[in-house]
Amino acid sequence: ELDDMKNELAQLRVAKVSGGAASKLAKIKVVRKSIARILTVYNQKQKAEARKQYKGKKYQPLDLRPKKTRAIRRALKVEQKFMKTPKQKTKTSNFPMRRFAVTM
C-alpha cells in the first residue's frame, strides 16, 4: 500500500513538472497526507511491539524510557536518597534523639 502511494506521488510530481491538470496538483497533498498516515500507523505498531518485547527487562532502549526532564532522569531515586551508610546507622542506633520532658 505504501509503495503504491509513493509511486502515485512520483507520477503526480512528474505531471506537475510537465504541466498537468489542476486536479492532479491538488491530489499531491492528499497523497502525501495518506503516506504520512500509513507511516504513522506502521511506526506505532513497531513501537508497541518493542514495548511488549522489553516489558519486564532491566534495560530498555532510550526511546522507550520515560522522557521527563534531564534533571529528573539524573536525580537519585527515592530509596537511594534516603539510604544510610553503616557508620550512620550505628551512630543513630547508639545515640538516638534525646527526649526532654520540658516543653516551651
N, C-alpha and C positions, 0 to 999 in steps of 0.2 A: 504494500500500500504506500509506503514511504517512497519507494523507488518510482512508482507511478507518478506520485505528486511532484517529485523532483524533476522527472522527465517532462512533465507538463509545464512546470515552471521554466525549464530551459527553452521549450518550444515557444512559450509566451514571450520570453525575453528576445528570442530571435525575431518574433513577429513585431515586437516593439522597435527593434533596430531597423527592420525592413519596412517600417511604416504600416503596421497592421491596423485593424479596426479598433475603435474606441472600446468596444465591449471586451476585447482581449486585454487591453491595457488595464481595464478596471478589474479584470479577473486575476491579475497578478497578485494584488493584495489579498484576495480571498484564498488563493492557493498558498501563499506564504503563511497566512494565519493557520490554515489547516495542517501544514507541515509542522508548525510550532506545537499545535495541539497533539499531534501524533508523537512528537519527540518528548513532550511533557509527560504523557501517559507512560511512554517507554521508560523514561528516567525514574518516574515514581515507582513503577513496578520493580525496576532494578534495585532501587534503594530499599524498598520493602523486603526484597529477597535477602539483601545484605544484612539488614537489621535482624531478620529471622536467623540467619546463619551465625551471627556474632552474639546472639542473645545468651546471657549467662556466662560468656567468656570473660577472662580477666582483662584483656586488652581489646579495644575497638579501633577501627580506622578513625582518623581525625574528623572526617566529615560526618561520622555517625555519633560523635560525642556531643553533649550539650554545649551550645555556644557560650552563653553567659557573657562575662567580660573577662579581659585578660587578668585583671587583679583578682577576681573571684577564683579563676582557674588556678592562679599561683598560690592563693591563700591556703593555710593549713586546714585540714579537716577538723571538725569539732572535737573528735576523740584525740587527735594529735595535739590540739591546742591545750587541752586540759591534762595531758599526761604529766606525770611527775617522775623525776629521777629517783633511783633507790635512796640516795642521800636525803632528798627532800622528804621521802616517805618516812624514813626512820626519824628524821628531825621532828616532823609533825606528830608522829605517834609518841615519841619520848617527851616532847614539850608541847602539849596541847594548849589551846587558847585558854587563858585563865578566866575563871568566873568570879565576879565580885558581887557581894550582897548589897553594896551601897549603890543606890541609883540617884541620879542627879535630877 
